[in-house]
Amino acid sequence: MTTRPPPRGGPNGRKPGAGKFSSGKFSPGKFQSDGRARTGPRTSARDAAERAARNSGDDAGTRDPWTAQGTPHAVAAAAAAAAKPKPRPAPVARDEAPPPRKAPPRPSARPAAKAQTRSVESRPEPSAPPAGPTRREQRAAASATLASGVQTLTVEADEAGMRIDRFLTARFPLLPFTRVQSIVRKGELRVDGKRAKPNDRLEPGMSVRVPPLRLDQPTERPRSAAREQDDAEFLRSLILYEDADMMVLNKPFGLAVQGGSGTVRHVDGLLAALTGADGQKPRLVHRLDKDTAGCLIIAKTRLAAATLAKSFRSRAARKIYWALTAGVPRVRQGRVSTYLAKDEPTDADARMRVAKHGDEGASHALTYYAMVDQAAQKLSWLSFKPVTGRTHQLRAHAAHIGHPIVGDPKYFSVENWELPGGIQNRLHLLARRIVIPHPRTGRPVDVSAPLPPHMAQSWNLLGFDASRYDPIVEAPES
């Protein structure tokens, strides 16, 4: 029978002093800095941190992630905690689930103080959110974009009642008005699938189909701050009435309301100097002839413009004009009802002629007049109340009854008539007074304009009293 040789070493079969910690770097007398014995060649996060500290020449205590800055108190406390025997966990019954183990927090190899300082230094300063584009910037961006195909636009609530040509002009400011008229006249534009006319009115929710457009790229004109300030001050000097929604200007003689061929300075262009902080530019509500002076209503908001335009269409606005005419009418108060049409339909400023019902382009025009005063049976001070608002309506009607307005280059055609001395050869027509419901409150806004200089001179020369009672106020409203 063969027996196993007796083991070498001590009674437990191990050589005394021979073991894992017997010699070399694993000797039993070598412990880690916190008092924990090394258990083997495994590399922990702490070991890696200490090696990195030794290699860089730093003190390992300053990089100690488990103790507060590696103080001796903390090292001794850690060694005492490691020397204490750990209590064995209580046995868990088979039918009970063991409690969930919590994952230890991931240690950081950098000191907390330095990490905190670095994070504070690298934290970006909070910046204010960028402001959104203004209405002017939105319009400029939309206008600068060339349409590559058919577009379908939806009429908004504040665009209710707009003429189709005005709608396109508002949506595409860079599109020439002649091009707008051409698009509508050729039937290239459709409203809810049907052809439209330039004077058709739009309602909210309508679908407007626009053909491909080729807009002219805007040319940057240098804007002078001093010039804009001068324009703004000039317009403010003309204000007769103003509130948050509208204003009434006293338009002078010779200033055009809108631009045209060869017209550089006009009211619509000057209004850009009064653009608000939100980018909204004041808008025209109606028009006056270039040589007609007096009350001109301007809307400050898009909604006010739509409401005021609706008041003009529904004839809720009341207008009174003063004029100096040739001769004295036999009937001191009367009514003129005709149809008017343009001599040249393609010319926006063409002379109007009295037409018959059914003629192409003919529209009904109704005007009441009253004579306020006269001078030597040669000149008359007439007051007009137009019910409709046709182009050159008062000038054409005054000529139709045989008493054209003094200084009118288009309609004055009295033979053997000489202009009295001291009276300037300028159009003597004034938009004297306007009464219109306020766009927000509905209360009437009543504004009167003074006589322009050339008419005031004629009134003084002829002995007319501008404060005299005006009988036109008793004329019918329709």
C-alpha positions in Angstrom: 0.0 0.0 0.0 1.4 3.3 -1.1 1.0 6.3 1.2 1.3 10.0 0.4 4.4 11.8 1.6 3.9 14.0 4.5 3.5 17.7 3.6 6.3 20.0 4.1 5.9 22.9 6.4 3.9 23.5 9.5 1.1 21.6 10.9 -1.4 23.0 8.5 0.6 21.8 5.5 2.0 25.2 4.6 5.6 26.3 4.9 6.0 28.8 7.7 6.2 32.2 6.4 5.6 31.0 2.8 2.5 32.6 1.4 1.2 35.4 -0.7 2.4 38.1 1.7 5.7 36.4 2.7 8.1 38.4 0.6 8.6 41.1 -1.9 6.0 43.8 -2.4 3.3 41.6 -1.1 4.9 41.2 2.4 2.4 41.3 5.3 3.9 44.5 6.6 2.9 46.6 3.6 -0.5 48.2 3.7 -2.1 50.9 1.7 -2.1 54.5 3.0 -5.6 54.1 4.5 -4.6 51.0 6.4 -6.3 48.4 4.1 -4.1 45.4 3.3 -3.4 44.7 -0.3 -5.4 41.7 -1.4 -3.7 40.9 -4.7 -2.6 42.3 -8.0 -6.0 43.7 -8.9 -5.9 47.3 -9.9 -8.6 49.4 -8.3 -9.6 53.0 -9.1 -7.7 54.1 -5.9 -4.6 52.3 -7.1 -4.7 54.0 -10.4 -5.2 57.4 -8.8 -2.2 56.8 -6.5 0.0 55.7 -9.4 -1.0 58.7 -11.4 -0.2 61.0 -8.4 3.2 59.4 -8.0 4.0 59.7 -11.7 3.1 63.3 -11.8 5.0 64.1 -8.6 1.9 65.2 -6.7 1.0 64.1 -3.2 -1.5 61.2 -3.3 -3.4 62.7 -0.4 -4.5 65.7 -2.4 -6.0 63.3 -5.0 -7.7 61.1 -2.5 -11.3 60.7 -3.7 -12.5 58.9 -0.6 -11.4 61.2 2.1 -11.6 65.0 2.5 -8.3 66.3 1.0 -6.4 63.2 2.5 -6.1 64.6 6.1 -4.4 62.5 8.7 -7.7 62.2 10.7 -9.4 60.8 7.7 -6.6 58.4 6.9 -6.6 57.1 10.6 -10.4 56.8 10.6 -10.3 54.8 7.4 -7.6 52.5 8.8 -9.7 51.9 11.9 -12.7 51.2 9.9 -10.8 48.7 7.8 -9.5 46.9 10.9 -12.9 46.4 12.4 -14.4 43.0 11.6 -17.4 43.4 9.3 -20.6 41.9 10.7 -21.9 39.0 8.7 -25.2 39.7 7.0 -28.3 38.0 8.5 -29.4 35.0 6.6 -32.2 35.6 4.2 -35.1 33.2 4.1 -35.6 31.4 0.8 -39.1 32.8 0.3 -37.9 36.4 0.9 -36.2 38.3 -1.8 -32.8 39.8 -0.9 -32.7 43.6 -0.6 -31.5 45.4 -3.7 -27.8 46.2 -3.7 -27.0 49.9 -4.1 -24.4 50.7 -6.7 -21.5 52.6 -5.2 -20.9 56.1 -6.5 -18.4 56.3 -9.2 -15.2 57.9 -7.8 -13.6 60.8 -9.4 -9.8 61.0 -9.8 -9.8 64.8 -9.4 -10.3 66.6 -6.1 -13.9 67.9 -5.5 -12.7 71.5 -4.9 -10.8 71.7 -8.1 -13.6 70.0 -10.1 -16.1 72.5 -8.7 -13.9 75.5 -9.5 -13.3 74.3 -13.0 -17.1 73.7 -13.6 -17.9 77.1 -12.4 -15.2 78.7 -14.6 -16.4 76.8 -17.7 -20.1 77.5 -17.1 -21.3 79.8 -19.9 -23.0 83.0 -19.0 -26.8 82.9 -19.6 -27.7 84.9 -22.7 -31.0 86.5 -23.4 -33.2 84.7 -26.0 -33.0 86.3 -29.4 -35.8 88.6 -30.3 -38.2 87.5 -33.1 -38.2 89.3 -36.4 -40.3 92.4 -36.7 -43.1 92.8 -39.1 -40.9 94.9 -41.4 -38.3 92.1 -41.5 -41.0 89.5 -42.2 -42.3 91.5 -45.1 -38.9 92.1 -46.5 -38.0 88.4 -46.3 -41.2 87.4 -48.0 -40.8 90.0 -50.7 -37.2 89.1 -51.4 -38.1 85.5 -52.0 -38.7 84.8 -55.6 -41.8 82.6 -56.2 -40.8 79.5 -58.2 -44.3 78.2 -58.7 -48.0 78.7 -58.1 -48.8 79.9 -54.6 -52.1 79.6 -52.7 -52.7 82.4 -50.1 -55.4 82.4 -47.5 -57.1 85.7 -46.6 -56.7 86.6 -43.0 -59.3 88.2 -40.7 -57.7 91.6 -40.8 -57.7 91.5 -44.6 -61.5 91.2 -44.8 -63.0 93.5 -47.4 -59.8 94.3 -49.2 -59.8 94.7 -53.0 -58.0 91.9 -54.7 -55.5 94.3 -56.3 -54.8 95.9 -52.9 -54.4 92.5 -51.3 -51.7 91.5 -53.8 -50.0 94.9 -53.3 -50.0 94.4 -49.6 -48.7 90.8 -49.8 -46.1 91.6 -52.5 -44.8 95.2 -52.0 -42.1 94.7 -54.6 -44.6 93.7 -57.3 -45.4 96.7 -59.6 -49.1 97.7 -59.6 -49.2 97.4 -63.4 -48.2 93.8 -63.1 -50.9 93.2 -60.5 -53.5 94.6 -62.8 -52.2 92.5 -65.7 -52.4 89.3 -63.6 -56.0 89.9 -62.7 -57.0 91.1 -66.1 -55.6 88.0 -67.9 -57.4 85.7 -65.4 -54.1 84.3 -64.1 -55.3 84.8 -60.5 -58.2 82.8 -59.1 -60.2 83.3 -55.9 -61.8 80.0 -54.7 -61.2 78.6 -58.1 -62.9 81.4 -60.0 -61.6 84.4 -62.0 -61.6 87.7 -60.2 -61.8 91.4 -61.0 -59.5 94.0 -59.6 -62.3 95.6 -57.5 -63.6 92.3 -56.1 -63.6 92.2 -52.3 -62.1 89.4 -50.2 -63.5 87.7 -47.2 -61.6 85.8 -44.4 -60.8 82.2 -45.3 -60.9 82.7 -49.1 -58.2 80.9 -51.1 -56.3 83.1 -53.6 -54.3 81.3 -56.2 -51.3 83.4 -57.4 -49.3 82.5 -60.6 -45.5 82.3 -60.6 -44.1 85.7 -59.9 -40.8 87.3 -60.8 -40.2 90.0 -58.2 -37.6 92.6 -58.7 -34.8 92.3 -56.2 -34.8 95.2 -53.8 -32.1 97.8 -54.3 -30.7 99.0 -51.0 -31.1 102.8 -50.9 -29.0 104.6 -48.3 -31.4 105.8 -45.7 -30.4 109.0 -44.0 -31.4 109.3 -40.4 -31.6 113.0 -40.6 -33.9 112.8 -43.6 -36.1 110.3 -41.9 -36.3 112.6 -38.9 -37.2 115.5 -41.2 -39.9 113.5 -42.9 -41.4 112.4 -39.5 -41.4 116.0 -38.3 -43.1 117.2 -41.5 -45.8 114.6 -41.2 -46.4 115.4 -37.5 -46.8 119.1 -38.5 -49.8 118.0 -40.7 -51.7 116.1 -38.0 -55.2 117.4 -37.3 -56.2 114.4 -35.2 -54.4 111.4 -33.7 -55.0 108.5 -31.4 -53.6 104.9 -31.0 -55.5 103.6 -34.1 -55.7 106.4 -36.6 -54.7 109.9 -37.5 -56.0 112.6 -39.9 -53.5 114.7 -41.9 -54.0 118.0 -43.5 -52.5 117.1 -46.9 -51.0 120.2 -48.6 -51.6 121.2 -52.2 -49.2 119.5 -54.7 -48.3 116.5 -52.5 -49.2 113.2 -54.1 -50.8 110.5 -51.9 -49.2 107.6 -53.7 -46.2 107.2 -56.0 -46.5 107.0 -59.7 -44.6 107.8 -62.9 -42.0 110.4 -62.0 -43.4 110.9 -58.5 -40.7 110.5 -55.9 -42.1 112.3 -52.9 -45.6 111.2 -51.7 -47.5 110.6 -48.5 -47.3 106.8 -48.7 -43.5 107.0 -48.9 -43.2 109.6 -46.1 -45.2 107.3 -43.8 -42.3 105.0 -43.6 -40.7 107.5 -41.3 -43.5 106.9 -38.8 -43.0 103.1 -38.6 -43.5 101.9 -35.1 -41.2 99.7 -33.0 -43.2 96.6 -34.0 -42.4 97.3 -37.7 -46.0 98.4 -38.6 -46.1 101.3 -41.1 -49.1 103.6 -41.1 -51.5 102.8 -44.0 -53.5 104.9 -46.4 -57.3 104.4 -46.1 -58.5 106.5 -49.0 -56.9 108.9 -51.6 -57.0 112.5 -52.6 -55.9 114.0 -55.9 -52.4 115.5 -55.9 -53.7 119.1 -56.1 -56.6 118.6 -53.6 -55.8 119.7 -50.1 -57.4 118.8 -46.8 -58.4 115.8 -44.6 -56.6 112.5 -45.3 -57.2 109.6 -43.0 -54.3 107.3 -42.1 -54.7 104.0 -40.2 -51.9 103.0 -37.7 -52.7 99.3 -37.7 -53.8 96.7 -40.2 -57.0 96.1 -38.3 -57.9 99.8 -38.2 -57.2 100.1 -41.9 -59.6 97.3 -42.7 -62.3 98.7 -40.4 -62.0 102.3 -41.8 -62.0 101.0 -45.4 -65.2 99.2 -44.6 -66.7 102.4 -43.3 -66.0 104.1 -46.7 -67.4 101.2 -48.7 -70.6 101.2 -46.6 -70.9 105.0 -47.0 -70.8 105.4 -43.2 -68.2 108.2 -43.7 -69.4 111.7 -44.4 -67.2 114.1 -46.5 -67.6 117.8 -47.3 -65.5 119.6 -49.9 -65.2 123.3 -50.6 -64.4 124.7 -54.0 -64.2 128.0 -55.9 -66.0 127.7 -59.2 -66.6 129.8 -62.3 -70.0 131.4 -62.5 -73.0 131.2 -60.3 -75.4 128.2 -60.5 -79.1 129.0 -61.0 -80.1 126.4 -58.5 -78.5 127.2 -55.2 -78.7 123.7 -54.0 -78.9 120.6 -56.1 -78.1 117.0 -56.9 -75.9 115.6 -59.6 -76.3 112.0 -60.6 -74.4 110.6 -63.6 -72.4 107.7 -64.8 -68.6 108.3 -65.1 -66.1 106.4 -67.2 -62.4 107.0 -68.0 -61.4 108.3 -71.4 -58.4 106.0 -71.3 -59.2 102.9 -69.3 -55.5 101.9 -68.9 -54.5 105.4 -67.6 -55.0 105.6 -63.8 -55.1 109.4 -63.9 -57.1 109.7 -67.1 -59.9 112.3 -67.5 -63.3 111.1 -66.5 -66.3 111.6 -68.9 -70.0 111.5 -68.3 -71.2 108.1 -69.7 -74.4 106.2 -70.1 -75.6 103.3 -68.1 -74.3 100.1 -69.5 -71.2 101.7 -71.1 -67.9 99.8 -70.5 -66.3 100.9 -67.3 -69.1 103.3 -66.4 -69.9 103.6 -62.6 -72.7 105.6 -61.0 -71.7 108.8 -59.2 -73.9 110.9 -56.9 -73.0 114.3 -55.5 -75.0 117.0 -53.5 -74.0 120.6 -53.8 -74.9 123.9 -52.2 -73.8 127.5 -52.9 -72.4 129.2 -49.7 -71.5 132.6 -51.3 -70.7 134.3 -54.6 -68.7 137.3 -55.8 -69.9 139.6 -58.5 -71.9 136.9 -60.2 -68.6 135.6 -61.5 -67.2 133.3 -58.9 -69.0 131.0 -56.5 -68.1 129.3 -53.2 -69.6 125.8 -53.5 -69.8 123.1 -50.9 -70.0 119.5 -52.1 -71.1 116.3 -50.3 -70.2 113.2 -52.4 -72.2 110.1 -51.7 -70.0 107.9 -53.9 -66.3 108.1 -54.3 -65.4 107.9 -58.0 -62.1 109.2 -59.5 -62.3 113.0 -60.1 -66.0 112.8 -59.2 -66.4 116.4 -57.9 -64.3 117.9 -60.6 -66.2 116.1 -63.3 -69.6 116.9 -61.8 -68.7 120.6 -61.3 -67.8 120.8 -65.0 -70.9 118.9 -65.9 -73.2 121.5 -64.4 -71.3 124.3 -66.2 -69.3 125.6 -63.2 -65.8 124.0 -63.3 -63.4 124.5 -60.4 -61.0 127.3 -60.7 -57.4 126.2 -61.5 -58.5 122.7 -62.7 -56.2 121.8 -65.7 -58.3 118.8 -66.8 -61.9 120.0 -66.6 -61.8 123.8 -66.8 -62.9 124.8 -70.3 -64.9 128.0 -70.0 -64.4 130.2 -73.1 -63.4 133.8 -72.8 -62.9 133.5 -69.1 -60.0 135.3 -67.4 -58.7 134.5 -64.0 -59.3 137.5 -61.7 -56.3 139.4 -60.5 -54.8 138.2 -57.2 -56.2 134.6 -57.6 -53.6 131.9 -58.2 -54.0 129.5 -61.0 -54.2 126.5 -58.7 -56.9 123.9 -58.1 -59.3 125.5 -55.6 -60.6 122.3 -54.0 -60.4 121.4 -50.3 -61.4 118.3 -48.4 -62.9 120.5 -45.7 -64.5 118.1 -43.3 -64.8 114.3 -42.6 -66.9 112.4 -40.1 -66.2 108.7 -39.7 -66.9 106.1 -37.0 -63.8 105.3 -34.9 -62.4 101.9 -35.9 -62.4 100.6 -32.3 -65.0 102.5 -30.4 -67.5 103.3 -33.2 -67.9 106.8 -32.0 -67.8 109.5 -34.7 -64.6 111.3 -35.3 -65.3 114.8 -36.7 -62.3 116.6 -38.2 -62.1 119.9 -40.2 -59.1 121.2 -42.2 -58.3 124.9 -42.7 -58.0 126.6 -46.1 -54.7 126.1 -47.9 -52.7 129.2 -48.5 -53.8 129.9 -52.1 -57.5 129.4 -51.2 -57.2 131.5 -48.1 -55.7 134.3 -50.3 -58.7 134.0 -52.7 -61.2 133.9 -49.8 -59.7 137.1 -48.4 -59.7 138.8 -51.8 -63.3 137.9 -52.5 -64.5 138.7 -49.0 -65.7 135.2 -48.1 -66.0 134.3 -44.5 -64.8 130.8 -43.8 -66.9 130.7 -40.6 -70.1 131.2 -42.5 -72.9 128.6 -42.1 -72.6 125.8 -44.6 -76.0 124.7 -45.9 -74.6 121.4 -47.3 -75.0 119.8 -43.8 -78.7 119.7 -44.5 -78.3 117.7 -47.7 -79.4 114.1 -47.8 -77.0 111.3 -46.9 -77.8 109.2 -49.9 
